[in-house]
Amino acid sequence: MNKTDQSVKINIDESLCKRCGFCIEYCNTKVYEADQDGLPLVKNLDNCTKCRLCELRCPDFAVKVEVENNE
């Protein structure tokens, strides 16, 4: 299975997010941008490599990366 056989969905729980910016900083492919209040927004989902660093580094468990197989 290669990258094109999978789709990804990223959810950010605004009630848990404290707007630390870790997900934005750890994303090497610039999937996220911060809004005016510092909340991370998914702006470039096609850039996501599904590495899950954003999810793993989130201290508040606010980021969830769901990878689905498209077989």
N, C-alpha and C positions, 0 to 999 in steps of 0.2 A: 504494500500500500504506500502510495506517495502522498505528498502534500495536497495535491489536487483531489485526492479521494476523501478529503476531510473538510468539513466546514467548522467554523468556530463562532461561538456566541460569547460575548463578554458582558457580564452584569456587574454593576456597581451599586451597592446598597447605600444610598445616600444617608440613611439613618445611622449607619455604622461608620461611615467615612469621616475621618477627622481632618481631611484635606492636607495630609503631610507631604504629598507629592512623590512618595517612594515609587508608586507604579509608573509615574511619568519619567522619573529619573532612571529607573532600571530597564525601561523599554528601549532596546537598541534600535528598533525599527520605527519609532515615533508614532505609535498607534494612538497615543493619548495627547490631549491638550487640556489645559486647565481653563475653566470658565472664570468669570470675574470674581467669584468667591473662592476659587482654588479647587473646586470640585473637578475631578478628572472626567473628561468626556472622551468617548471613543470616536475619534475623527478619521482614522485611517485603518479600518478593520482589515482591508486587503493586505496590509503590511504585516499582519500578525503571523508569527512563525510558530505559534502554539508552544512556546518555551515555558510559559506559565511563571516567569520570574515575577511578574506583577502580582499574581495571586500568592506566590510563596513569600514575597517580601512585605506584603500588606500586614501591618501590625494589628489591624482591626478586623481582619477577615471580611473586608468589605468588597473585595474583588473576587469574582467567580468566573473562571474560564471553562466553557463547556465545548468539548470537541466531539463532533458527531461524524461517524463514518457514513460515506455516501456510496455504498456498494450496491 
